[in-house]
Every structure is written in C-alpha cells, then in structure tokens.
Amino acid sequence: MNVSEMKLKFAEFELNGDGLRRNGAPVPMNAQAAKLLRLLLERRGELVTRDEIRAHVWPDVHVGFEDSINTAIRQVRAALGDSAASPRFIETVRGEGYRFRAPARLSLSLPGLMYAAAIVAIVMSLTAIWFVTRPQVVTITNTIEATVPAR
C-alpha cells in the first residue's frame, strides 16, 4: 500500500496525497516542504538528521542543500503556524536535525482500507484451501508381539 494513501492527522491538520489541510481547508505548500513534513510525521518523536532529510527530499543533489533544508523547514513552520523559538510541532536539535514532537495518528483512506481488507480475505481463503486440500499424513505402525519361552 502506498504511503500517500494514508492520512496523517495531528492537531487541526491532516496530510495526505492531496496535500496539507487545516480544518478541512487546503494549506499552500511546495512539493519539497510537503515531502519534508511527511518524513517528519512518519518518524514523529525521532530525530531526523539533516543528511536523512537531504537524501529523502533532494536525493539527486549532493552540494548546496543546507540553505534548501533551512528554507523548507521555514516553509513547513509557516504553513503550520509554528515557530523555532517556541515550537509546537517541529523541534530543532541544533547541529543535528529536527524532530516532530506533536502526537499524530495514521488513518487509511477508503481505497486503502478496501485494499487491506482484500489482502486479508485472499490470505484467509488461501489458508482455508490449503487446509482442505493438503495431503493427509497417515502413520502406520506395525506391532509385533512375540512370546519368548522361559529357560
């Protein structure tokens, strides 16, 4: 299942494949900032290093990404109404990276739920077929009794 089918909800926000929404209204955000926010949300509570951010958001760029990360973080904070001085969502770990600190929950969209239900149904069906059609193992033992005359 594609991660973009999942909705990540936190506070009054929701991030899904269509972008960021605040109380149902779209919040403008460029593609890099949205990728960065999704990465931070998926790893909420964990430190995400600047190198990990660069590799995820700008995989083909190997020089000059420091200003780009700073700009993307500012854009995400602006979209969320967050601040570096008093962070509600994104905490800066100076010299290392960033951490999404607010609680968030994950939910699947209806197509995602239907896909998951179909997978479960297929696995259960295949398991039932296997139990019905598996070869039966029969153990046959021969017992030989003998009487030994006493001497």
Beta strands, then each sheet from edge to edge (+ up, - down):
strand 1: 6-10
strand 2: 13-16
strand 3: 19-22
strand 4: 25-27
strand 5: 48-49
strand 6: 90-93
strand 7: 97-100
strand 8: 105-108
sheet 1: 4+ 3- 2+ 1- 8+
sheet 2: 5+ 7- 6+
end
